[in-house]
Amino acid sequence: NDLAAQLFASGIVGIFAGILILVLGHTINIMLGILSPFLHSLRLHYVEFFTKFFKGGGKNYDPFGNH
């Protein structure tokens, strides 16, 4: 908003550039606000669904090789 406000003071070209920056900035912000909860809920559905079919097995993870 501050960047666009500074452009408004520089004439007609600045006004159009400021409007463009405002519209693009707010559009990106809205899209991120929509995408974030969608991805979070998608991840939660995947984790909950995956545990219904996963059968553990194999050997335990031992990162430092303590035997």
C-alpha positions in Angstrom: 0.0 0.0 0.0 2.8 2.4 0.8 4.6 1.7 -2.5 1.4 2.4 -4.4 0.8 5.5 -2.4 4.2 6.9 -3.3 3.5 6.2 -7.0 0.2 8.1 -6.8 2.1 11.3 -6.2 4.2 11.0 -9.4 1.5 11.8 -11.9 -0.9 10.0 -14.2 1.6 7.1 -15.0 2.2 6.7 -11.3 -1.5 6.5 -10.6 -2.0 3.7 -13.1 1.2 1.9 -11.9 -0.1 2.3 -8.3 -3.5 0.9 -9.1 -1.8 -2.1 -10.9 0.4 -2.7 -7.9 -2.5 -2.5 -5.5 -4.7 -4.9 -7.5 -1.9 -7.4 -8.1 -0.7 -7.3 -4.5 -4.2 -7.8 -3.0 -5.0 -10.5 -5.6 -1.8 -12.5 -4.6 -2.7 -12.0 -0.9 -6.3 -13.3 -1.4 -5.1 -16.3 -3.4 -2.5 -17.2 -0.7 -5.3 -16.8 1.9 -7.5 -19.3 0.0 -4.7 -21.7 -0.9 -3.2 -22.0 2.6 -6.3 -23.5 4.4 -7.0 -25.7 1.4 -3.5 -27.2 1.4 -3.6 -27.7 5.2 -6.9 -29.5 5.1 -5.7 -31.6 2.1 -2.6 -32.6 4.1 -4.7 -33.6 7.1 -7.0 -35.7 5.0 -4.0 -37.4 3.5 -2.5 -38.2 6.9 -5.7 -39.5 8.3 -6.5 -41.6 5.2 -3.0 -43.0 4.9 -3.0 -44.5 8.4 -6.0 -46.7 7.5 -3.9 -48.7 5.0 -0.4 -48.5 6.3 1.0 -51.5 8.1 4.1 -50.9 10.0 7.0 -53.2 9.7 10.6 -53.3 8.9 13.3 -52.1 11.3 13.3 -49.1 13.6 15.1 -46.0 12.4 18.4 -45.6 14.2 20.1 -42.4 13.0 23.4 -42.7 14.8 23.9 -46.4 14.6 23.7 -47.1 18.3 23.4 -50.9 18.4 
